[in-house]
Structures are given as structure tokens and as C-alpha cells.
């Protein structure tokens, strides 16, 4: 192997490492966002108050308005 190939491989590995760190950090932000409901929490099986809502499962749904709901769903208006 020539020195050029080794340098290219080293640069590619550094870029891959940096991208991995960036995406893992963004994944943490996404999962933290799911733990705090930006809509309204309801118990699983109950309908969302707004018909135009998307539902996101949330093991400990907390919308900041009332006590957290275990095994609830977060209703987000779309």
C-alpha cells in the first residue's frame, strides 16, 4: 500500500467518527424530546381530544399540565 492510500483511509475514518458522534448526539436530543410531550397526554386506549392529532407512544407521558401518565400516548396536533 502506498502512503496516499493510508492517508485517504485515515481521513475517511476520522470523517466517519465525527459523523457518528454528531448523529448520536442528535439521537439523544430526539429521544429526550419524546419523553416530554409537546401536545397532550392521554391514557392508552382513550381518544385524542383533537381529531387531527398524531399519536406518539410515551412510557411516562408528561405534558406539564397534570401528573405524568404511565404507559400513555402523546397527542400532537398536526
C-alpha positions as protocol buffer text, in pm:
chain_id: "A"
residue {
  index: 1
  type: UNK
  ca { x: 0 y: 0 z: 0 }
}
residue {
  index: 2
  type: UNK
  ca { x: 120 y: 345 z: -80 }
}
residue {
  index: 3
  type: UNK
  ca { x: 122 y: 628 z: 169 }
}
residue {
  index: 4
  type: UNK
  ca { x: -157 y: 804 z: -25 }
}
residue {
  index: 5
  type: UNK
  ca { x: -397 y: 513 z: 32 }
}
residue {
  index: 6
  type: UNK
  ca { x: -319 y: 507 z: 404 }
}
residue {
  index: 7
  type: UNK
  ca { x: -379 y: 884 z: 434 }
}
residue {
  index: 8
  type: UNK
  ca { x: -712 y: 859 z: 248 }
}
residue {
  index: 9
  type: UNK
  ca { x: -826 y: 572 z: 471 }
}
residue {
  index: 10
  type: UNK
  ca { x: -725 y: 766 z: 786 }
}
residue {
  index: 11
  type: UNK
  ca { x: -918 y: 1074 z: 671 }
}
residue {
  index: 12
  type: UNK
  ca { x: -1223 y: 862 z: 587 }
}
residue {
  index: 13
  type: UNK
  ca { x: -1216 y: 703 z: 934 }
}
residue {
  index: 14
  type: UNK
  ca { x: -1192 y: 1045 z: 1102 }
}
residue {
  index: 15
  type: UNK
  ca { x: -1488 y: 1174 z: 899 }
}
residue {
  index: 16
  type: UNK
  ca { x: -1689 y: 862 z: 984 }
}
residue {
  index: 17
  type: UNK
  ca { x: -1610 y: 906 z: 1354 }
}
residue {
  index: 18
  type: UNK
  ca { x: -1715 y: 1272 z: 1351 }
}
residue {
  index: 19
  type: UNK
  ca { x: -2041 y: 1192 z: 1170 }
}
residue {
  index: 20
  type: UNK
  ca { x: -2118 y: 914 z: 1418 }
}
residue {
  index: 21
  type: UNK
  ca { x: -2065 y: 1148 z: 1712 }
}
residue {
  index: 22
  type: UNK
  ca { x: -2290 y: 1412 z: 1554 }
}
residue {
  index: 23
  type: UNK
  ca { x: -2573 y: 1169 z: 1480 }
}
residue {
  index: 24
  type: UNK
  ca { x: -2556 y: 1003 z: 1821 }
}
residue {
  index: 25
  type: UNK
  ca { x: -2583 y: 1345 z: 1984 }
}
residue {
  index: 26
  type: UNK
  ca { x: -2885 y: 1432 z: 1772 }
}
residue {
  index: 27
  type: UNK
  ca { x: -3045 y: 1097 z: 1858 }
}
residue {
  index: 28
  type: UNK
  ca { x: -3023 y: 1183 z: 2227 }
}
residue {
  index: 29
  type: UNK
  ca { x: -3198 y: 1516 z: 2162 }
}
residue {
  index: 30
  type: UNK
  ca { x: -3473 y: 1332 z: 1972 }
}
residue {
  index: 31
  type: UNK
  ca { x: -3536 y: 1076 z: 2246 }
}
residue {
  index: 32
  type: UNK
  ca { x: -3538 y: 1346 z: 2514 }
}
residue {
  index: 33
  type: UNK
  ca { x: -3796 y: 1533 z: 2307 }
}
residue {
  index: 34
  type: UNK
  ca { x: -4020 y: 1226 z: 2304 }
}
residue {
  index: 35
  type: UNK
  ca { x: -4009 y: 1194 z: 2682 }
}
residue {
  index: 36
  type: UNK
  ca { x: -4161 y: 1541 z: 2716 }
}
residue {
  index: 37
  type: UNK
  ca { x: -4491 y: 1561 z: 2531 }
}
residue {
  index: 38
  type: UNK
  ca { x: -4539 y: 1884 z: 2334 }
}
residue {
  index: 39
  type: UNK
  ca { x: -4909 y: 1809 z: 2295 }
}
residue {
  index: 40
  type: UNK
  ca { x: -5147 y: 1647 z: 2541 }
}
residue {
  index: 41
  type: UNK
  ca { x: -5109 y: 1318 z: 2726 }
}
residue {
  index: 42
  type: UNK
  ca { x: -5394 y: 1068 z: 2739 }
}
residue {
  index: 43
  type: UNK
  ca { x: -5418 y: 713 z: 2869 }
}
residue {
  index: 44
  type: UNK
  ca { x: -5359 y: 442 z: 2612 }
}
residue {
  index: 45
  type: UNK
  ca { x: -5690 y: 342 z: 2454 }
}
residue {
  index: 46
  type: UNK
  ca { x: -5851 y: 682 z: 2505 }
}
residue {
  index: 47
  type: UNK
  ca { x: -5904 y: 904 z: 2201 }
}
residue {
  index: 48
  type: UNK
  ca { x: -5709 y: 1224 z: 2148 }
}
residue {
  index: 49
  type: UNK
  ca { x: -5909 y: 1540 z: 2219 }
}
residue {
  index: 50
  type: UNK
  ca { x: -5837 y: 1676 z: 1871 }
}
residue {
  index: 51
  type: UNK
  ca { x: -5932 y: 1467 z: 1567 }
}
residue {
  index: 52
  type: UNK
  ca { x: -5631 y: 1595 z: 1372 }
}
residue {
  index: 53
  type: UNK
  ca { x: -5370 y: 1455 z: 1610 }
}
residue {
  index: 54
  type: UNK
  ca { x: -5078 y: 1224 z: 1560 }
}
residue {
  index: 55
  type: UNK
  ca { x: -5007 y: 986 z: 1847 }
}
residue {
  index: 56
  type: UNK
  ca { x: -4665 y: 900 z: 1987 }
}
residue {
  index: 57
  type: UNK
  ca { x: -4624 y: 625 z: 2247 }
}
residue {
  index: 58
  type: UNK
  ca { x: -4469 y: 761 z: 2565 }
}
residue {
  index: 59
  type: UNK
  ca { x: -4382 y: 529 z: 2855 }
}
residue {
  index: 60
  type: UNK
  ca { x: -4405 y: 813 z: 3107 }
}
residue {
  index: 61
  type: UNK
  ca { x: -4607 y: 1083 z: 2931 }
}
residue {
  index: 62
  type: UNK
  ca { x: -4561 y: 1428 z: 3083 }
}
residue {
  index: 63
  type: UNK
  ca { x: -4722 y: 1729 z: 2915 }
}
residue {
  index: 64
  type: UNK
  ca { x: -4655 y: 1960 z: 3210 }
}
residue {
  index: 65
  type: UNK
  ca { x: -5028 y: 2017 z: 3277 }
}
residue {
  index: 66
  type: UNK
  ca { x: -5106 y: 1730 z: 3510 }
}
residue {
  index: 67
  type: UNK
  ca { x: -4938 y: 1432 z: 3671 }
}
residue {
  index: 68
  type: UNK
  ca { x: -4737 y: 1212 z: 3430 }
}
residue {
  index: 69
  type: UNK
  ca { x: -4932 y: 922 z: 3281 }
}
residue {
  index: 70
  type: UNK
  ca { x: -4760 y: 583 z: 3283 }
}
residue {
  index: 71
  type: UNK
  ca { x: -4790 y: 396 z: 2952 }
}
residue {
  index: 72
  type: UNK
  ca { x: -4976 y: 684 z: 2792 }
}
residue {
  index: 73
  type: UNK
  ca { x: -4975 y: 837 z: 2447 }
}
residue {
  index: 74
  type: UNK
  ca { x: -4886 y: 1189 z: 2346 }
}
residue {
  index: 75
  type: UNK
  ca { x: -5138 y: 1355 z: 2111 }
}
residue {
  index: 76
  type: UNK
  ca { x: -4966 y: 1610 z: 1889 }
}
residue {
  index: 77
  type: UNK
  ca { x: -5183 y: 1832 z: 1670 }
}
residue {
  index: 78
  type: UNK
  ca { x: -5088 y: 1814 z: 1302 }
}
